[in-house]
Amino acid sequence: MKTKNPLDEKKFIRDWKNRSINFFIIFIGIPGLLYLLFLLPANVKEMLILHRDYFNGLDIFANNFVHKDFNHLESNLIFYECLIFILYIILFNNRRLFYTLLVINLFIVPLVISLIWIPINRFIIKQISTTYGFSGIVSSIAGMVIYGCILYLHKKINIDILYTCCSLVIFTMLLFGLNYIPLKENLSVIIFLFAIFLFELYQTMKSIDRKAKEKFVIELSEKAEVCLFKISKRLSILSPFVKLVADFVVEVSLFFVYLVAAFILAFLLPNTFIYENTVVNFFIHYLGFIVGIAIFYLVSHWCCVF
């Protein structure tokens, strides 16, 4: 008869407590803090909002956490909860990387986005006089979710990460252009972006390791067969079809990443520049998405935490 190791049991309890505390902070604490900031008096929030014509230093960071409208706060919190949960699942077995990315999102991404946005706001997109909201950080998390999918495919079928990221950035630029740039006036720009995208996509598909791909298909089909057998032994008659399904899933997995990116951007990028008498900062949404991909790429490659 085996006896439980008290040290292993204590470690399990300590690990469970740490996960519970962290889970509370991530999914309840951060949204709660954003809500408390929303309740601040209007004159205080005005000091934290980033203005086009002047800034006080604190607003460069704080504007990313302030909301004037409850609907704006609510939509950002819904997207945050969904996306951070997906990222948590993707990096469930790599907590160090997850918490590193979370800290970067909360303390570094706001500064990066604001410092890039300030000169653009002053000299290019002058229509927007004030900037505030959690949208840039939410978009950054969305970019990290997409990069997490790319990293998974790299591990399984050895796709080239750089080509995939470049093709994805061009793809999102293409979607951005189709959504906001008049097609008739800028057809040449759209065609140029589409040509670059096709080239990057070709290079990405070319980088796929065929042997790794076949191995991944076998791995998926075996796991699926085990699941079917556990559900019911009668389902084992589906085994001949399982490999075909697994092969199809692996075949379309890369395109699924582009589909997910398009789906996320459909929610992040507003359909109109004006919402409830406020100019929507669509550029911040797109910038955050690209910054999230870039930061995850740098952290996982250069900081050796993955």
Long-range contacts (C-beta under 8 A, 24 or more apart in sequence): 22-99, 26-84, 26-88, 26-102, 27-81, 27-84, 27-85, 30-80, 30-106, 31-77, 31-80, 31-81, 33-65, 34-65, 34-67, 34-73, 34-76, 34-77, 34-134, 35-73, 37-65, 37-66, 37-67, 38-66, 38-67, 38-70, 38-73, 40-66, 42-68, 45-132, 48-132, 49-130, 49-131, 49-132, 50-114, 50-117, 50-118, 50-130, 50-131, 50-132, 51-129, 51-130, 51-131, 52-121, 52-122, 52-126, 52-128, 52-129, 52-130, 52-131, 53-129, 55-118, 60-110, 60-111, 60-114, 60-115, 60-118, 61-110, 61-111, 61-114, 63-110, 63-114, 63-131, 63-132, 63-133, 64-109, 64-110, 64-113, 64-114, 64-132, 64-133, 64-134, 64-136, 64-137, 65-110, 65-134, 66-132, 66-133, 67-132, 67-133, 67-134, 68-132, 69-276, 69-278, 71-276, 72-133, 73-134, 76-133, 76-134, 76-135, 76-138, 77-134, 79-138, 79-142, 79-267, 79-268, 80-134, 80-137, 80-138, 80-141, 83-138, 83-141, 83-142, 83-145, 83-264, 84-141, 86-145, 87-141, 87-144, 87-145, 87-148, 90-145, 90-148, 90-149, 90-152, 91-148, 94-306, 96-305, 97-299, 97-300, 97-305, 97-306, 100-299, 100-303, 100-305, 101-144, 101-295, 101-296, 101-299, 104-295, 104-299, 105-137, 105-140, 105-141, 105-144, 105-292, 106-137, 108-295, 109-136, 109-137, 109-140, 109-288, 109-291, 109-292, 109-295, 110-136, 110-137, 112-291, 113-137, 113-140, 113-284, 113-287, 113-288, 113-291, 116-287, 116-291, 117-283, 117-284, 117-287, 120-283, 125-283, 127-273, 127-279, 128-279, 128-281, 131-281, 131-284, 133-281, 133-284, 135-268, 135-281, 135-284, 135-285, 135-288, 136-284, 136-285, 136-287, 136-288, 136-291, 137-288, 138-268, 138-288, 139-268, 139-284, 139-285, 139-286, 139-287, 139-288, 139-289, 139-291, 139-292, 140-288, 140-289, 140-291, 140-292, 140-295, 141-292, 142-264, 142-268, 142-288, 142-289, 142-292, 143-288, 143-289, 143-290, 143-291, 143-292, 143-293, 143-294, 143-295, 143-296, 144-292, 144-293, 144-295, 144-296, 145-260, 145-264, 146-257, 146-260, 146-261, 146-264, 146-292, 146-293, 147-292, 147-293, 147-296, 147-297, 148-296, 149-256, 149-257, 149-260, 150-257, 151-296, 151-300, 151-306, 153-253, 153-254, 153-257, 156-212, 156-216, 157-208, 157-209, 157-212, 157-213, 157-216, 157-250, 157-253, 158-207, 158-208, 158-209, 158-212, 159-204, 159-207, 159-208, 159-254, 160-203, 160-204, 160-207, 161-297, 161-301, 163-200, 163-203, 163-204, 163-207, 164-204, 164-254, 164-257, 165-293, 165-297, 166-200, 167-197, 167-200, 167-201, 167-203, 167-204, 168-257, 168-258, 168-261, 168-293, 169-290, 169-293, 170-196, 170-197, 170-200, 171-197, 171-258, 171-261, 171-262, 172-261, 172-265, 172-286, 172-289, 172-290, 175-262, 175-265, 175-269, 176-265, 176-269, 176-286, 179-269, 179-271, 180-282, 204-254, 205-254, 208-254, 213-250, 216-250, 217-243, 217-246, 217-247, 217-250, 218-243, 218-246, 220-246, 220-249, 220-250, 221-245, 221-246, 221-247, 264-289, 265-289
